[in-house]
Amino acid sequence: MTTESVVKPVVYGASDRPPRGDYSRARADYTCTQDYASYTAADHDTYRRLYERQRALLPGLASQAFIDALPSLGASDRIPRFEEVNERLYKATGWELVGVPGLIPEVPFFTLLANRKFPVTDWIRKPEEFEYIVEPDIFHDLFGHVPLLFNPVFADYVQRYGQGGLKAQGLGSCEMLSRLYWYTIEFGLIREAGQLRAYGAGILSSSGELAYSVQSPEPQRIALQLERTMRTRYKIDTYQQTYFVIDSFEQLFEMTAADFAPIYERLRGLPEFAADEREAVAA
């Protein structure tokens, strides 16, 4: 079923243009078949150049778990086929990739994650958008997110997040939970052998923010605390001014085992933190 009343584009944050992507191709759950034949030689070349640039930047900045898992994506000289990645991914952690036309609403997004299905935008940026793109494209989703889905603990955390999202939606608390996603899955930092490293997809797929997040003295870095994270607003159009740091993926998984309902209730009466609001003691 792909009627207009069911499948509509979604916008997160402020935007002066409609979301990109052909939503007429989407099923009722917002998934669509990867139209591999539609990719041009220029599309494959854009992916290849993005991949090569980011891979060269990873040593000393990215989590070793991410670096170790990156080859599992397969070919780097062309856009991968989802079914080829899925053969390896499902064997490793029981996850699979599903195509989507672009950003999708919260409930379908949470539902897919809760069922160990990761939505990947199937279009790629234009060559003139090589340095920056507003919405996530196939390179961001594949290169940034998918390698760590081969890590069993992190893969379980992403599923737990999806399950928690469905509960949060019923409690009217999606905004608080979305901040946890932003500051872990998208922009998280981890300590490995005493050194800061990036594991968030938004950092790993950015040529500029990768070094900035790990090395710059400008942003603050705080040990991850659920309540502090859920109270912290974020910006979508600049480098982050606050990063939250974990010691291991096991710590992240264990930290999110609790029922968040009492936390949401407690936080409703507390003030929020601005994205750049400083804390006395940083990690």
Disulfide bonds with the S-S distance in Angstrom:
none
